[in-house]
Amino acid sequence: MNLEQLEKGDMVYAASHIYNDGSIPNVPDDLLLAAPGTRGMIVETGHLEDAPQRKIFLVRFEDAELNLGPATGCWAEELSASAG
């Protein structure tokens, strides 16, 4: 599946370790938000003004208790459509 075709409400998985780069308020910088294989839900898609040709996904990943965490901006290469 082409990740560029995914939309709001679709399920994805982290393809790499995803850390807070300082852009999520009230979350410590460099906090691990998702390890590879962590399931998440796309809550919005868009692009950055500086990179209109690249789609960015706003994803909320599950924690160990299956609660959704903060919305996290991810590039397609940081996500996978399957757990494995």
VMD Tcl script that draws the C-alpha trace (Angstrom):
set ca {
  {0.00 0.00 0.00}
  {1.22 3.47 -0.87}
  {1.36 5.49 2.36}
  {0.72 8.69 0.40}
  {-2.84 7.41 -0.17}
  {-3.63 7.00 3.54}
  {-6.13 9.39 5.06}
  {-7.66 10.51 8.33}
  {-8.89 7.52 10.35}
  {-6.51 4.98 8.80}
  {-4.37 2.77 11.04}
  {-0.58 2.83 10.68}
  {2.46 1.53 12.53}
  {5.72 3.22 13.44}
  {8.48 2.03 11.11}
  {11.23 3.56 13.27}
  {11.69 5.06 16.72}
  {9.73 8.33 16.88}
  {10.78 10.92 19.47}
  {9.40 14.33 20.43}
  {11.58 16.83 18.60}
  {10.38 19.59 20.90}
  {7.31 20.44 18.83}
  {4.75 18.78 21.15}
  {3.86 21.05 24.09}
  {3.90 19.63 27.63}
  {5.86 16.55 26.49}
  {9.56 16.29 27.37}
  {11.96 16.80 24.47}
  {13.43 13.53 23.14}
  {10.68 11.43 24.79}
  {10.09 8.17 22.86}
  {6.57 8.45 21.45}
  {6.53 5.22 19.43}
  {8.87 2.27 19.01}
  {8.89 0.34 15.72}
  {5.64 -1.61 15.38}
  {3.61 0.69 17.63}
  {0.08 1.08 16.29}
  {-1.34 4.52 15.62}
  {-4.28 6.31 14.04}
  {-3.97 9.09 11.47}
  {-5.87 12.11 12.78}
  {-4.98 14.54 9.98}
  {-2.84 14.86 6.87}
  {-1.24 17.87 5.27}
  {2.10 19.36 4.31}
  {4.58 21.87 5.62}
  {4.73 25.24 3.94}
  {8.44 24.67 3.26}
  {7.79 21.24 1.69}
  {4.42 21.35 -0.13}
  {5.32 18.32 -2.25}
  {5.75 16.06 0.83}
  {2.73 14.77 2.74}
  {2.94 14.82 6.53}
  {0.73 12.67 8.75}
  {-0.51 13.67 12.19}
  {-0.65 10.38 14.11}
  {-1.68 9.44 17.64}
  {0.18 6.32 18.76}
  {-1.02 3.89 21.42}
  {0.83 3.56 24.72}
  {1.25 0.34 26.74}
  {-2.31 0.68 28.11}
  {-3.71 1.23 24.58}
  {-4.44 4.92 25.25}
  {-3.79 7.28 22.37}
  {-0.87 9.63 22.93}
  {-0.37 13.16 21.66}
  {-0.71 13.96 17.98}
  {2.70 13.56 16.35}
  {3.81 14.76 12.93}
  {5.36 11.95 10.86}
  {6.77 11.63 7.35}
  {5.67 8.63 5.23}
  {9.08 6.98 5.65}
  {8.54 6.88 9.45}
  {5.33 4.87 9.03}
  {4.25 1.47 7.77}
  {0.85 0.14 6.76}
  {1.59 -3.19 8.49}
  {2.92 -4.22 11.89}
  {5.71 -6.39 10.53}
}
mol new
graphics top color blue
foreach p $ca { graphics top sphere $p radius 0.5 }
foreach p [lrange $ca 0 end-1] q [lrange $ca 1 end] { graphics top cylinder $p $q radius 0.2 }
display resetview
